[in-house]
């Protein structure tokens, strides 16, 4: 019986072989649940304030879909490369894992850079978030997501260093897996932001 349990444990993915790592992953799911509540509140605030433009721009005037489409492609592609990194991790291939994780971080950094440029352009042309309720809700919602992505880029870079120093241990695998959950979550949130804020704002 004990031998069977040990065999079953070895057949699990590396990040799930230790009970403490399993609990850590479960705890991270609860953290993501709290982030769902946070973004739900921000979406609700945006829904209330999107029509309160005061003397500032309307959503149609503010939004330019071209650059946002490039941002979207970059972030969604990074989700794909993150999945490739985890697939390489499951096969124990540290080289491809590090390469795909590095590409993911580069795409994430590119997304953040484009978003900063978008915000700087919006402020120069239309004013800061104090200009209207709409701009306050817009900058808060999109900026909170951008802040999460910025943190994710730093987290991923730290994991690359950890992988280089310690190799692919069960604990490193667990951290990489929880990072992938976080990154995919941010991509899902961005799909909602793109649809509700950018696409709907441009066509209404």
Long-range contacts (C-beta under 8 A, 24 or more apart in sequence): 13-90, 13-173, 13-177, 14-89, 14-90, 14-92, 14-168, 14-170, 14-173, 15-170, 15-173, 15-174, 15-176, 15-177, 17-170, 18-170, 18-171, 18-174, 21-170, 21-171, 21-174, 24-174, 24-178, 25-174, 25-177, 25-178, 25-181, 28-178, 28-181, 28-182, 29-181, 32-181, 32-182, 32-185, 35-148, 35-185, 38-144, 39-141, 39-144, 39-145, 39-189, 39-192, 42-137, 42-140, 42-141, 42-144, 43-141, 43-192, 43-196, 45-137, 45-140, 45-141, 46-137, 46-138, 46-140, 46-141, 46-196, 46-197, 47-196, 48-137, 49-133, 49-134, 49-136, 49-137, 50-134, 50-137, 50-138, 50-201, 51-134, 52-132, 52-133, 52-134, 53-132, 53-133, 53-134, 54-131, 54-132, 54-133, 54-134, 55-131, 55-132, 56-126, 56-127, 56-131, 56-132, 56-134, 56-135, 57-125, 57-126, 57-134, 57-135, 58-134, 59-134, 59-138, 59-197, 59-200, 59-201, 59-202, 59-204, 60-201, 60-202, 60-204, 61-126, 62-122, 62-126, 62-135, 62-138, 62-201, 63-197, 63-198, 63-201, 63-202, 65-198, 65-199, 65-202, 67-114, 67-117, 67-118, 68-118, 68-194, 68-198, 70-114, 71-111, 71-114, 71-115, 71-118, 72-190, 72-194, 74-107, 74-108, 74-110, 74-111, 74-114, 75-107, 75-108, 75-111, 75-149, 75-186, 75-187, 75-190, 76-187, 76-190, 76-191, 77-107, 78-103, 78-104, 78-107, 78-108, 78-111, 78-183, 78-187, 79-183, 79-184, 79-187, 81-107, 82-180, 82-183, 82-184, 83-180, 83-184, 85-176, 85-180, 86-176, 86-177, 86-180, 89-168, 89-173, 89-176, 89-177, 92-168, 94-163, 94-167, 94-168, 97-163, 97-168, 97-176, 98-160, 98-163, 98-164, 101-156, 101-159, 101-160, 101-163, 101-176, 102-160, 104-156, 104-183, 105-153, 105-156, 105-157, 105-160, 108-149, 108-152, 108-153, 108-156, 108-183, 109-153, 111-149, 112-146, 112-149, 112-150, 112-153, 115-142, 115-146, 115-149, 116-146, 119-143, 138-197, 141-193, 141-197, 142-193, 142-197, 145-186, 145-189, 145-190, 145-193, 148-186, 148-189, 149-186, 152-179, 152-182, 152-183, 152-186, 155-179, 155-182, 156-183
